[in-house]
Each structure stands twice: as structure tokens, then as C-alpha cells.
């Protein structure tokens, strides 16, 4: 599993987010990525996702792509 870089990422749906930290689940000690939505989202500004899922791939039109792509600081 790669070490996570803090900064700006682009989701495969072309929305940008800023990764703020890697945090731990209080019960399982699972690594979770804490990230901020950089576009209007009425549901929430802050989100968490398991680190494995954050760095995972999704299949789009038969092609595997990264769920999030690092853009820089």
C-alpha cells in the first residue's frame, strides 16, 4: 500500500478533493483517509474512506482506473 501524499486529488468522476490526514478507526484501527470536498456538496464537506478503497481502482467502460489521482499540493 503506497504512503499517502497530502494534497489535492481528482476523483475518477472529475471532482477534486484535498486529503487532510490518515486517521484510525477507534475500534478496528483501520487506516481511513480524511478528505475535504473542494466543490459544493450539500451532504458534507468532510469525508472518510478506507485507505485501501481510496487507493483502489474502479472499472469504467471495461478499463481499470484509479479511484483518486494525485494532483499535487
VEXDREN-2710 file (C-alpha; in Angstrom, 1 decimal):
% VEXDREN-2710
k/r/px/py/pz
1/UNK/0.0/0.0/0.0
2/UNK/1.5/3.3/-1.0
3/UNK/2.2/6.0/1.6
4/UNK/-0.4/8.7/1.1
5/UNK/0.6/12.2/0.0
6/UNK/-1.4/15.0/1.5
7/UNK/-2.8/17.5/-1.1
8/UNK/-5.2/17.6/-3.9
9/UNK/-6.6/14.6/-5.7
10/UNK/-9.0/14.1/-8.5
11/UNK/-11.8/11.5/-8.2
12/UNK/-12.4/9.4/-11.3
13/UNK/-15.7/11.4/-11.7
14/UNK/-13.6/14.6/-12.2
15/UNK/-14.3/16.2/-8.8
16/UNK/-11.4/17.5/-6.7
17/UNK/-10.7/16.8/-3.1
18/UNK/-8.0/17.7/-0.6
19/UNK/-6.6/14.9/1.6
20/UNK/-6.1/16.2/5.1
21/UNK/-4.8/13.2/7.0
22/UNK/-4.8/9.5/7.5
23/UNK/-6.7/8.7/10.7
24/UNK/-7.5/5.4/12.6
25/UNK/-10.9/3.8/13.3
26/UNK/-11.3/3.8/17.0
27/UNK/-12.4/0.1/17.2
28/UNK/-10.6/-1.7/14.4
29/UNK/-7.5/0.6/14.0
30/UNK/-8.2/0.5/10.2
31/UNK/-6.5/3.4/8.3
32/UNK/-9.0/5.9/7.0
33/UNK/-8.3/8.8/4.6
34/UNK/-9.9/12.1/5.8
35/UNK/-10.5/14.3/2.8
36/UNK/-12.3/17.6/2.1
37/UNK/-14.7/18.2/-0.8
38/UNK/-13.5/21.1/-3.0
39/UNK/-16.8/21.6/-4.7
40/UNK/-20.3/22.3/-3.5
41/UNK/-21.7/19.2/-1.9
42/UNK/-24.8/19.7/0.3
43/UNK/-24.3/16.3/2.1
44/UNK/-21.0/17.0/3.7
45/UNK/-17.7/18.9/3.3
46/UNK/-15.5/16.2/5.1
47/UNK/-15.4/12.5/4.2
48/UNK/-13.5/9.4/5.2
49/UNK/-12.8/6.3/3.2
50/UNK/-10.8/3.2/4.0
51/UNK/-7.2/3.7/2.7
52/UNK/-7.4/0.5/0.6
53/UNK/-10.5/1.8/-1.1
54/UNK/-9.1/5.3/-1.6
55/UNK/-6.1/3.8/-3.5
56/UNK/-8.2/1.2/-5.2
57/UNK/-9.3/1.0/-8.8
58/UNK/-12.7/1.2/-10.4
59/UNK/-13.8/-0.2/-13.8
60/UNK/-15.1/2.4/-16.3
61/UNK/-16.1/1.2/-19.8
62/UNK/-14.1/-2.0/-19.3
63/UNK/-10.9/-0.2/-18.3
64/UNK/-9.5/-0.1/-14.8
65/UNK/-8.6/3.4/-13.5
66/UNK/-7.5/4.8/-10.1
67/UNK/-10.4/6.0/-7.9
68/UNK/-8.3/9.0/-6.9
69/UNK/-5.3/10.5/-8.8
70/UNK/-2.8/12.8/-7.0
71/UNK/-2.6/16.3/-8.5
72/UNK/-0.1/17.9/-6.0
73/UNK/-0.1/20.1/-3.0
END
